[in-house]
Amino acid sequence: MKMPLVETITNLDGILELLTDPSAMVAKLAELKRMEDWINEKLEAYGEIKDIESEKSRASANITKSMEMIKDAEGMKTVAESEAADILRVAEEHAGKTLDNAKLRQSELETLEKDLVSKQRTALLEKEEAGELKAASDLEMKRATLMMEQAQSLQTEYQGKLDRFAEIAKGGR
C-alpha cells in the first residue's frame, strides 16, 4: 500500500527530527512502547475473549450434550416406569390368581375336613351301634343258650316221662 506523498514527507520530517533530537527519540520510543503494551493488552484481551468464547462454546456443547442425556434418561425412565407397571400388573394378576387358588384350596380343605368329621362321627356312631349290636347279640346268645339248656332239660324230662310211659305202655307199672 502506497502512502501519499505529503504523508511520506511528514513521516520523513518526523524521522529526521527523531534522529537529530535524542529526547524526542526517547519520547517516541516510550510512546511506541506504550502503544506496543496497549496492543499486547488488546491482543491478550482478545486471546482471553477467544478463550472465553471457546469455553462458552464447550460449555454450550456440554449443555446440549447434558440436555440430550437428560432426554435419554427421561426416555429410559419412561420405559422403566412402563416396564415396572407391566411387571406390577403381571405380579398383581399372578397374586390374584394365587390368592384365588389359595381360597379354592382352602375351601376344598374345609370341605374335606367337614367330610372327615362327618365320616368320623358316622364311624363313631357305627362303632357305638356295633357295640350295642354286639351287646344285644351277646345277650341273645346267652338267652339262646339258656333256652337250649331249658329245652334240653325239658327234653330230658319229657324223654324220661316218655320212657316211663313207654314202660307203662309195655306193661309195667
C-alpha positions in Angstrom: 0.0 0.0 0.0 1.4 3.3 -1.0 1.4 6.3 1.2 0.6 9.7 -0.2 3.5 12.0 -0.8 2.5 14.5 1.9 2.3 11.9 4.5 5.6 10.4 3.4 7.3 13.8 3.6 5.7 14.4 7.1 6.9 11.0 8.2 10.4 11.7 6.9 10.4 15.1 8.7 9.4 13.2 11.8 12.2 10.6 11.3 14.7 13.4 10.8 13.6 15.2 13.9 13.9 11.9 15.9 17.3 11.3 14.5 18.5 14.8 15.4 16.8 15.1 18.8 17.6 12.3 21.2 14.9 13.4 23.8 12.3 13.3 21.0 13.5 9.9 20.1 13.3 8.6 23.7 9.8 10.1 23.9 8.8 8.5 20.6 10.2 5.2 21.8 8.3 5.5 25.1 5.2 6.2 23.1 5.8 3.3 20.8 6.4 1.1 23.9 3.1 2.3 25.4 1.4 1.5 22.1 3.1 -1.9 22.0 1.9 -2.6 25.6 -1.6 -1.3 24.7 -1.6 -3.6 21.6 -0.3 -6.5 23.7 -3.0 -5.9 26.2 -5.6 -5.8 23.5 -4.2 -8.9 21.9 -4.2 -10.6 25.4 -7.7 -9.4 26.0 -8.6 -10.7 22.5 -7.0 -14.0 23.4 -8.9 -14.1 26.6 -12.1 -13.3 24.7 -11.3 -16.1 22.3 -10.6 -18.4 25.3 -13.9 -17.3 26.9 -15.7 -17.8 23.6 -14.1 -21.2 23.3 -15.1 -22.1 26.9 -18.6 -20.8 26.2 -18.7 -22.9 23.1 -17.6 -26.0 25.0 -20.0 -25.2 27.8 -22.8 -24.8 25.3 -21.8 -28.2 23.7 -21.7 -29.7 27.2 -25.2 -28.2 28.0 -26.5 -29.6 24.7 -25.0 -33.0 25.5 -26.4 -32.8 29.0 -29.8 -31.9 27.6 -29.6 -34.9 25.3 -28.6 -37.1 28.2 -31.5 -35.8 30.2 -33.9 -36.5 27.3 -32.4 -40.0 27.0 -32.7 -40.5 30.8 -36.3 -39.3 30.7 -37.0 -41.8 27.9 -35.3 -44.6 29.8 -37.2 -43.6 32.9 -40.5 -43.7 30.9 -39.5 -47.1 29.6 -38.6 -48.3 33.1 -41.8 -47.0 34.5 -43.8 -48.7 31.8 -41.9 -52.0 32.3 -42.3 -51.6 36.1 -46.1 -51.1 35.6 -46.2 -54.2 33.4 -44.3 -56.2 35.9 -46.5 -54.9 38.7 -49.7 -55.7 36.7 -48.5 -59.2 36.0 -47.5 -59.7 39.6 -50.9 -58.5 40.8 -52.6 -60.8 38.3 -50.4 -63.7 39.5 -51.0 -62.8 43.1 -54.7 -62.6 42.4 -54.7 -66.0 40.8 -52.6 -67.4 43.6 -55.0 -65.9 46.1 -58.0 -67.3 44.2 -56.2 -70.7 44.1 -55.4 -70.5 47.8 -59.0 -69.6 48.6 -60.2 -72.5 46.4 -57.7 -74.9 48.1 -58.8 -73.6 51.5 -62.5 -74.2 50.6 -61.6 -77.7 49.3 -59.7 -78.4 52.5 -62.6 -77.1 54.6 -65.0 -79.4 52.7 -62.6 -82.3 53.1 -62.3 -81.5 56.8 -66.2 -81.4 57.2 -66.4 -84.7 55.3 -63.8 -86.2 57.5 -65.5 -85.0 60.7 -68.8 -86.3 59.3 -67.2 -89.7 58.5 -65.6 -89.8 61.9 -69.0 -89.2 63.6 -70.6 -91.8 61.3 -67.8 -94.2 62.2 -68.2 -93.5 65.9 -72.0 -93.9 65.6 -71.5 -97.2 63.7 -69.0 -98.3 66.3 -71.4 -97.5 69.1 -74.1 -99.2 67.1 -71.9 -102.2 66.5 -71.1 -102.3 70.2 -74.8 -102.1 71.0 -75.5 -104.8 68.4 -72.7 -107.0 69.9 -74.0 -106.5 73.4 -77.5 -107.4 72.1 -76.1 -110.3 70.2 -74.2 -111.5 73.3 -77.4 -111.1 75.3 -79.4 -113.0 72.7 -76.7 -115.7 72.7 -76.9 -116.0 76.5 -80.7 -116.2 76.2 -80.5 -118.8 73.4 -78.0 -120.8 75.5 -80.4 -120.6 78.4 -83.3 -121.6 76.2 -81.3 -124.5 74.8 -80.4 -125.6 78.3 -84.1 -125.3 79.3 -85.1 -127.2 76.1 -82.6 -129.9 76.9 -83.7 -130.0 80.4 -87.3 -130.3 79.2 -86.3 -132.8 76.6 -84.6 -134.9 79.2 -87.6 -134.5 81.5 -90.0 -135.4 78.7 -87.8 -138.2 77.5 -87.9 -139.5 81.0 -91.7 -139.2 81.0 -91.9 -140.8 77.6 -89.6 -143.6 78.6 -91.9 -144.1 81.6 -95.0 -144.0 79.5 -93.4 -146.5 77.2 -92.6 -148.7 80.1 -96.1 -148.3 81.4 -97.5 -149.0 78.0 -95.4 -152.2 77.7 -96.8 -153.4 80.8 -95.2 -152.2 83.6 -96.3 -150.0 86.2 
